[in-house]
Amino acid sequence: MNPKEINQKEFELALSSNFVFENNPHIGLSISGGPDSMALFLLMKKCIKKLKGKISVFHFNHNLRSESGKEAEILENIVTNFRIDFYNIEWQHDGVVSKVMETSRDERYKRIIELCEKMKIIHLMTAHNYEDNVETYWMRKKRGYSTLGLSSIPKIKILDNVQILRPLLSFRKERLIATCKAEKIKYFNDPSNINQKYERVRVRNCLKIKEIKELQNIEKSFEQQKKKNLFIEKKVSKFFTQKLTFYKYGVFELKIKDLKEHPNELKMEILKKILSTCASKDSIPRIDSMLNFLNKIEKNSSFTHTLNSCIIKVSNNEMKIYKEITNKFKEYQYQLGKGKKILWQKRFEVESNKTNIKIKNINEQNWAYYKSHFSLKKYNLNFLILKTLPLIFVNKKVLIPFLSPKSGFEKYGIKFTYKPMTPLLKKNFF
């Protein structure tokens, strides 16, 4: 039986059931030229008329294949023939030799989101499908993750000021291909999708050769895990809103007795999310590391522990969690021009609107010189927390966020905001 193309009604139902748009929305589409993204383009091209909005297409040419330039030209002709704006973003590099998939993906999102922000676009759609979701789940399961660690691809993810939307997660790839064929639109097959050196390709091929019954069991397990995770995420979110204290200089605080009220499984998910946000990275501790820490809490009332690039200080029935400054950030400085912004240590956004500034990390040597000008007592900061903040040099003055008066930052148009790469309330499944 031939797979059936996706009709407009079921696609519009998927949109209305999962996403909310403003009046006359301007929606960005990240289009690679493969069958998934071309099906998304076809479906959104029709749907946007009902929404009385506009779509713009972004194509990121990774320049990793000799034919990618020609494909970008063909794709541009297809899109512009429908009188839709097309933006071809070129990645200029000297060749990527390690972590090719990860590096190119990060650069793609970074460049497209920058363009979305300039164009005031707050919704960006990607064409991840059902099989992509199952593959992600299976990859993480094979690595030994549990519960929320078994995150698949969320329908909505917020990066900077842009919502990443995945409207095709419930649709299988064969139906996306059928949609392209029914509309007689051209698409490209990327050779990297069959290259065995990539983990995702190996997982995909592994799933393909499994017996139908076994594959059905994997998909059933995936759906059950989604339901379980939805329940856990609600419990975790409730804990964060009622029991967790966050300080804007990047410190999390909770009471041990509040954590102990929950079973180990939920304790681990609470801590993993905090640690992931605090460290500002997607990686999370393994189960054995988490269990070791939880056992330590039961046996000790006061100790300091390092986990997931974070320092955890336990004392007086309280737990404080803050970033550990690793060697990567010990000699870290930056010149920031007027009107520019950067992400300091991947956690704090620094923006300078009026003048050029210099930013430098705090260490034992320079703090010995500057400490007489600042007081740590006001914010109850220790030196390990202080090292996660920068020295900001402007017009022969030195400012430290949260220690210097706000008037100094306002005078020079400097903003310092906590913006971790992994938000605390990042959704794994909804």
C-alpha angles and dihedrals in degrees: 000000000000117000114255122238118242111262122218096247096057091045092050089049090054089051097047092045095054111024140047122207133192120241113289094003124203105216126189122215121204102213125185096176094248122126094264096054094040089054089051089050092051094047095045092045088065097035096054090065090063090047088051089227142111137255129209122194122222120195120186113205105204092191090220094123129049093230096051094092093055091046090053090054092051091047091050091053092051094050098042091048085069089052092248122140114254126197118192111198115197121208108212112198142141094242130295114241104171135040089006097169095045096044095047092046092051092048091047094053092043095052097041093047091050089055092046091054092050090050093045091242112154099177123063119178126207127189103235110152139200095274091051088056095050091046091053091049092048093047091054092044090054089052091057102253121150138204110338089007085069089070116159124193112308119226090229128031125171119218115180104314097335129094113220106212125194107193096167100060093109094049125087121232094242089062092050090053090047089052091054092048093048090053091041093230123154122244137175131232111221111222090216087070089072098037108119093207089078118081094221091055091050091050091047092052091045091055092047094060096047119108115264092247093051092047090050089053091052091050090047090051089049093053092046091050090052091055092046092049093050089057093046093047091055090052092047092048090051090053091050094050095045108028109024125086119201125195116205092233088070105269126131122202133187139160117255092221090058091053093047091058089075133070118261093257092059093041089057094050092049092051095042092055093047092047093047092051094042092050090041095225137109096235117099133195119271121249096256092053091050094047090049090054094046090051089051090055090055093052102037133049097192129031145116120239134183119217134158093354090306133112115226116197116193121191140130092015090301133111124207121191124193140157121281112223105228127195089269090071102031094095101034125145137152141188109222118196127216112282093016133113136196138186105247112217088342091287113069126054111218117195127181115195103171111031147006115275138186120224124198136171121253116243138164093272101051094036090060087061099043104033095091088066096054138052122217094186096075092066096027091240125164123207094259089059091043090057089064090064127073137236108236116204116201129160093341091309128112121217130185118194113250092006099063119067115270089235090069092057092044092049092057096035095244121155124192115187134171106242111158119192089236111047116217093238095044107151118232097190113004 
